[in-house]
Amino acid sequence: MYVSFNDYETASYFHQRCLDISIQFEYIEGEAQALRGLGICEEKVLNKHPAKNHLEAALEKAERLDNPDVARMISKDLVRVYQMIANEFLEQKDFTNSLLYFERCLEVAKSAQDRDIEAECYQQIGMIYEEQGELDRAIEQRKTFL
């Protein structure tokens, strides 16, 4: 409800309360969902690294549950944040860190079975290799993209 009003501070408060209660009662799915909510709130206010941390923790919890639907949903959120971070590094011409985050993004996109994002990651990785003069690796990535 608070997210729809763009009140991320209040939304974060309630997600944190849900997390605390879920931890107290050892309710792993509740922990995963609360961490996801916290991650989305951080993402909405452009706190990319705290968002990444919450979503990575949420995905870890979801994978422990062996619930592919919850894990896939969280993975899509995490992919979006990884892309934001990778693109920020790319804008700064920090190819090493940009490549690192696009590779993380690719790994999570594969596990979420999101072929569109996988292709986009291969394209971006190929572009980074091209910028760095590693043409053979760039071509390899672009072929995979295609």
C-alpha positions in Angstrom: 0.0 0.0 0.0 2.7 2.5 0.9 4.8 1.7 -2.2 1.8 2.7 -4.3 1.9 6.1 -2.6 5.7 6.3 -3.1 6.1 6.3 0.7 9.2 4.1 0.7 10.2 5.0 4.2 6.9 3.7 5.7 7.0 0.7 3.4 10.5 -0.1 4.5 9.4 0.2 8.2 6.7 -2.4 7.6 8.9 -4.7 5.5 11.5 -4.6 8.3 8.8 -5.5 10.9 7.8 -8.4 8.7 11.4 -9.5 8.5 11.8 -9.3 12.3 8.7 -11.4 12.9 9.6 -13.9 10.2 13.0 -14.3 11.7 11.5 -14.7 15.2 9.2 -17.5 14.0 11.7 -19.0 11.6 9.4 -18.4 8.6 11.9 -18.4 5.7 9.4 -17.5 2.9 8.4 -14.4 5.0 12.0 -13.5 5.4 12.5 -13.8 1.6 9.5 -11.7 0.8 10.4 -9.0 3.4 13.9 -8.8 2.2 12.6 -8.4 -1.4 10.3 -5.6 -0.2 13.2 -3.9 1.5 15.3 -4.3 -1.7 12.6 -2.8 -3.9 12.2 0.2 -1.5 15.9 0.9 -1.6 15.9 0.5 -5.4 13.1 3.1 -5.7 15.1 5.7 -3.8 18.2 4.8 -5.9 20.1 3.1 -3.1 21.4 0.5 -5.5 23.9 -1.3 -3.3 21.6 -1.7 -0.3 18.9 -2.9 -2.7 21.4 -5.4 -4.1 22.3 -6.7 -0.6 18.6 -7.1 0.4 17.7 -8.9 -2.9 20.8 -11.2 -2.8 19.8 -12.2 0.8 16.2 -12.7 -0.3 17.2 -14.9 -3.2 19.4 -17.0 -0.9 16.4 -17.5 1.4 14.1 -18.4 -1.5 16.6 -20.9 -2.9 16.7 -22.6 0.6 13.0 -22.9 0.4 13.2 -24.7 -2.9 10.4 -22.5 -4.2 11.2 -21.7 -7.9 8.3 -19.2 -8.3 9.5 -17.0 -5.4 13.2 -17.4 -6.5 12.3 -16.4 -10.0 10.4 -13.3 -8.9 13.3 -12.2 -6.7 15.8 -13.0 -9.4 14.0 -10.6 -11.8 14.3 -7.8 -9.2 17.9 -8.6 -8.6 18.7 -8.6 -12.3 17.2 -5.2 -12.6 19.4 -3.8 -9.8 22.5 -5.5 -11.2 21.8 -3.9 -14.6 21.4 -0.5 -12.9 24.8 -0.9 -11.2 26.5 -2.3 -14.3 25.2 0.6 -16.4 26.4 3.2 -13.8 29.9 1.7 -13.9 29.7 1.7 -17.7 28.9 5.4 -17.8 31.9 6.0 -15.7 34.0 3.9 -18.1 34.8 1.5 -15.3 34.7 -1.5 -17.5 36.0 -4.0 -14.9 33.2 -3.4 -12.5 30.6 -3.0 -15.2 31.6 -6.4 -16.6 31.5 -7.9 -13.1 27.9 -6.8 -12.7 26.8 -7.8 -16.2 28.2 -11.2 -15.5 26.3 -11.5 -12.2 23.2 -10.3 -14.0 23.7 -13.0 -16.7 24.1 -15.7 -14.1 20.9 -14.7 -12.3 19.0 -14.2 -15.6 19.9 -17.8 -16.6 18.7 -19.2 -13.3 15.4 -17.2 -13.7 15.1 -18.4 -17.3 14.8 -14.9 -18.6 16.1 -15.3 -22.1 15.6 -11.6 -23.0 17.8 -10.4 -20.2 20.3 -13.1 -21.0 20.6 -11.8 -24.5 20.9 -8.2 -23.3 23.7 -9.2 -21.0 25.6 -11.0 -23.7 25.3 -7.9 -25.9 26.5 -5.6 -23.1 29.4 -7.9 -22.2 30.4 -8.0 -25.9 30.3 -4.2 -26.1 32.6 -4.0 -23.1 35.1 -6.4 -24.6 35.0 -4.4 -27.8 35.7 -1.2 -25.9 38.7 -2.9 -24.2 40.0 -4.1 -27.6 39.3 -7.8 -26.9 37.7 -8.4 -30.3 37.7 -12.2 -30.2 35.9 -12.2 -26.9 33.5 -9.5 -28.1 32.6 -11.6 -31.2 32.1 -14.6 -29.0 29.6 -12.7 -26.7 27.8 -11.2 -29.7 27.4 -14.6 -31.3 25.9 -15.9 -28.1 23.6 -12.8 -28.0 22.4 -13.6 -31.5 
